[in-house]
Amino acid sequence: MTPPKSDRAHIDLSFLSGPRSRWKEFKTLLKIAQQFFYGFRKLHFVGPCVTFFGSARYNEGHEYYEATRSIARRVGRVGFTVMTGGGPGLMEAANRGAKDVGATSVGCNIVLPMEQYANPYLDVSLTFDHFFVRKVLLLKYSICFVVMPGGAGTIGPRPEYPHTENDVSAVPPDLNARYGLNPPHSEVVGACREIQPGKTLDMGCCGG
């Protein structure tokens, strides 16, 4: 299937500006529906996913990058697909960790005016024009989440997590301290629930 057109020069900045003509609203609705359909088709067969959220600004060599890559390796070794926002930084680290162990690596990217290009460690790459489309798809196909340090884009989807089957599985202590997230964790732990309720896979902590 041909992906919907994603061009920084054609970002619809008027979408949230209030009522527009019925024709413009209808065209926007069709574009949004097209993006959802594209995402559903592309992600239907990727398998059970563990989604990683984290900053785009921590690069290779930083302790958070290495921790994210290590957790993703553990997730990939037990057969899960690793999904991220598809960009650089900790998203790249998670996708790279998946590739290290031969696991499927998926990225749901977003069109932004100044940044956010797909990292080179993706088996399946999608690009969306709207954050809410991207967020729904990141949540829809995930059975578990790993939250690493980051800003508003990392914290943004968190209110939706309790409404999914499994809770957030890994939250670094400094992220807890910075944003007051609960419950606190004493270490970066990659613990992921299997599809069967009540059984837990402990990936161990981030070292190694």
N, C-alpha and C positions, 0 to 999 in steps of 0.2 A: 504493500500500500504506500502511496506517495505521501510523505509527511506534509502537514499544513505549512504554508509559507511563514518563515520566521525571519524578519528583516528588521534590523535596528532602525532603519529609516522609516518604517511603517508601523511603529508602536502606537497603539491607539491611546493617546494621552487624554482624550475627552471622555473615556468610558465612565469615569467616576465624577464627572462634572455636573451631574444632575440630569433632568429629563432632556432628551433630544428628540429629533423627529422619529416617528414610528418606523420609518424605513431604516434609519441608522441603527436603532435598537434591534430591529429584526436581523440586520446583517451581522451585528455583534453577537447575537444569540447563535446564529448559524456558525460563526467562526469558533465560538466556545464549544459548541456541540461537536464540531469537526475535530477540535483538539482532544476532547475526551474520547471520541471514537478512535482516533489515531492511537492514543495511549492504551486504551483497552485492547486493541488489536496487537500492539507491539509487546505488551507485557503479559498477555494471556498465558503463555507457555514458559515463562522464565523460571517457574518453580517457586517454592516458599522463600520469601526474602527476609533478610535482616537489614533494616535501613539504618545507615549511619548519618547523623547530623553533626556538623562541626564547621569551624571557621575556614574561610578560603584563604586566610592570610598567614597560616603557619606552614612553612615550607620544609622540605627535606632537611634533616639534621636537627630540627627542633624536637624536644622530648614528646610533645603532643602528636607530632607527625609519626614518630616511631611507635608510640603507644597505640595509635589508631591502626597503623599497618599491622602490628602484632595481633591485636584483637581480631582484625579482619581475617588474618590467616587462620586463627582458631575457628572462627565462624565458618570459613570456607572448607576447612578440613572435614567438618562433620556433615557437609553436603548442602549447606544453605547457599542461596544466591545472595551476594552483597549488593545492595542498592544505595545510591547516594544522590545528591543533587547534581552530580556530574561535573562539578567545577574543580578548581585547583585546591591547594591547601590540604585540609584534613579529609575532604571528599576524595581527592586524588589518593591520599594515603590509604583509605579504605579500599578503593578500587584496585590499587596496586597490591595490597595484601591479598585480595581475592585472586588476582592473576598469579601471584607467587605460588599458590597452591593448586592452581588449575580450576578454581571455582568460577562460576559465571559472575561477571561484573556488569552492573547496570547503572546508567546515569540518566537522571531526569533533569535536564538543564533548563535554564531560563534565559530569555532574551533581555539583556540590560543595556542601557545606552553606552556604558563606559568599560564594562568588564564581563567576566563570567563566560569563558570559553571552555569547551569540553576538554577534559584531561585525556591523555593518551592511553589510559588503561581500561577502556570500556569495550565490552563485547556487544552490548546493546546501548545505543545512545539516542535519546529523545530530546527535543527542544520545544519549550512551550512559551507562549506570549504572556500568560497570566500566572501569577503566583498561586492563586487558589486552585487552578487546574493541576499544577505541579504538586501542591500539597496533598490534594485528594488522592492522587495516584501513588505518592510515596506512602501514604497511610493504607490505602486499599489493599495493596499487594504485600504488605509486611505482617509478619507474625510476631515481630520483636523489634526493639529499637535500641540503638547505642547512641548516647548523647555525649559528645565531646565539647570542649570549650569553644565558644563562639559568641556571636552577637545576636542582633534581633532576628536574623534569618534562621539561626539555630534554635532560638527559644520560641519563635513564632508558632510552629505547629504543636507545641507541647500541650496546650489545653485539649487537643483532640485525642491524645494518647489514651486517657482512661476509658474512652468509648470503643477502643479496639480490644481484641481478645487478650492481649498480653500487655503487661506494664512495661515502662522504661526499664531497660536491663543494665545500663551502665551509665553512671553519672560521676565524673571526676569530682573530688572534694572541692577543688577551687571553683568549679562551676556552681556547686551548692552554695558556697560562701558568697559568691558574687551576686547570685540571683535569688538566694533564699529558697532553693528547691528542696522538696521533701519527698521521701525520706533521705537523710544524708547517707553517703557511702564513705567508708574509710579508705578505699583504694579503687583504682580503675579495674572493674571486674567485668569480664565479658561473659555474662551468664545468660543463656538463651533458652526459653521454654520451647520444647518440642510441640509439634502440632497437637499431640495428645495432651489434654488438660491435666495439670497436676504433676507432670514429670519435668524435671529441670536438667539441662545440660550445663555443667560448669566448665567454662573454657579456661579458667584460671586467671591470674592477674596478668598485667601487661608485660612483665619482664620476659624476654626471650622469644 
